């Protein structure tokens, strides 16, 4: 990334997008006014305006490309997590999730799936709530949350309670649990718990 482009805006590479946009608009207004001055002062301002616009576009383009690369890497990584979940290797799935530096909505959704597979319903529900807070329009997250909530409501109505982690540990640590031994007994009306996270088992 061009260091000179940042220097022209009086910023460095750690600047946020908002700071870059604000500084660009400030300088653009300044040079727009000064370019109408007589003589060399006006010409210099016009040249600076051209350089400013080129620097701003360079910075924005390079940041867009960097985000595309990050999103591609995240997508591939999440597919690997989903594959581990589908194969039943929850230890591997958790290890892969722990390796992510950025924890976006999909990260929390997959963490919810792992907790669900371990029959830790409360923890699963909390992770889905975080995913929805970050991406409330995502139909996959919303459907999973509604089904999980329906299961919890059913358990309360029948005198039971959603299972939870009996030995809480810091998030990201690997913990035991087995959902399959109980799922056959928890089907109710049209909503079968075994199908609760069908979408996650076919993530992507």
N, C-alpha and C positions, 0 to 999 in steps of 0.2 A: 504494500500500500504506500502511495506517495506521501512521504513526510512533508514535502514542500506544499502539497495541497492543504494539509492541516495548518501548517505555519502561516499560509496566506490568510486563513480565517482566524489566526491567533489562538488555535486550539491544538490539542495533541490527540493521539489515537484513542485515548481513553474517554474522549468526549461522547456523550450520549447523542442519539439521533435528534432529540429535542434541542440540545445545546447547539448542534451543528445547524439545524434549521433556523434557530433564532439568530445565531451569529451571521448566517448568510443573509437573512432578510435585513438585518441591521446594516451590514456593509453594502448590500445592494442599493438600499435607499440612499446611503451616503454618496456612493459613486454616481448614482443616477442624477442626483442634484448637482454634483460637482462637474459632471461632464459638459454642462452648459456654460461653464466659465470660459472667458476669452483666453486665447493663446494656449501655451503649453500646459497650463493647469487643467484645462478642459480635456485636452488630448490625453494627458496622463491618467485622468480619472476614467476616461473611456477605455483605455487599455487595461486599467485595473479591473474594470467591470467585466471585460471579456475574460480576463484571467480568473476572476472570482467565479464566474459562471462555469468555466471549464473545471476548476478545482472542485466545486460543489458537485458537479455531475460525476466526476471521477470517484469522489468519496462515496456517493450514494450507490453508484454502480458496483463498486468493489464490496460494499457492505451487503448489497442484495445477493451477490454471488456467494459471499461467505455464508449467508443464511441458508441459501439453497444447499450448499455442501453440508452444513450442519443438519438440516432437515433430512437429507438423504441418508446420512450416517445414522441418525436417530431411527429412521424408518427401518433400515436394515437391522439395527440392533433390537428394535421392538419385535420384529418378525422372528428373530432368534429366541427371544424370551417366550413368545407365543408358541413356538415350536417345542420348546422345552416343557411348557405347561401341557401341551397336547400329548406329549410322550409320557407325562407323569413325573418328570424329573424336576420337582419343585425346588430342590437344593440348587440345581444349576440355574433355574429360572430366577431365583432370588439373588444368586451371585451376579448374574448378568444385570439385573436391575440395579444392584448396589453400585455397579461400575459407572452408571450414568451420572454426569455432573449436573445436567439440567433435568429437573423433574417436572415435566409438563403434565397436561391432563391425561395423556395416554399412559404415562408412567404410573400415575396413581390408579388408573383403571386396571392395569396389569397387576399392580400390587394388591388391589382388591380381589382380583381373580385368584391369586395365590392364597390369600387369606381364606377365601371362600372354599377352595379346595381342601384347606386344612380344617374346615368347619369352624372358623373363627368369624362368626357372622357379624358381631359388633365392629370388629376391626375392618372387615370387608365393607360394611356400610359406611364407615367413616371415610375410607379411601374413595369410595364412589361419590360421596358428598363433596370432597375436595375436587375431584375430576369435574363434577358438574359446576362447581363455583368457577372453575377455570374455563370451561367450555359448556355452557348451559344449553347450547343448541344441538349438541351431539346426541343423535337418536339412540345410538348404541349404549351410551352411558345412562341415558334416561330410562330406557327400557330395562336395563339390568337393575337399576336402582328401584324402580317400581316393583319389579318381581321380588327383589330381596326384601323390600319393605312389606310386601304382601305375605311373604313367608313368616316374617317376624310377627305381624299382626295375627296370623293364623296360630302361631305358637302360643301367643298370649291368650287367645280365645279358648284354646284347648288346655290351658293350664301349664303349658311348657314355657320355655324361654329360649331365645336364640343362643346358640353356643358361642363361647368366646374363648380367647386364649387363657388357659388356666394359669400360665406362668409368663406374664408379660415380660418382654425383653426389649431392648432398644430396637427401633425400627431398622430393618436391614439385616438383623441377625437371623440365622436360620433356626426355625422352630418346628417341632413335630406336630402331627395331627393327621386325621384320616376321616374324610367325609364319606367315602363310598360305603362304609359299614352302616350308615344311618339313612342314606338318601332314599333307600327303597321303602322306608316306612313313613316318609314325610311327604308323599304325594297327596295333594288335596284338590278338590274340585277339578278345574281345568288346568291348574298351575302345578306342574311337577317340578320339584326342586332339582331333580337330576338334569332338567333342561334349563335351569336358571342362567347358567353362563354358557349356553350353547354357542353364542356369538363369540365369546372369548376363546372357546376351544377351536374356533376357526378364524381367529384374528387375522385379518387381512386376507 
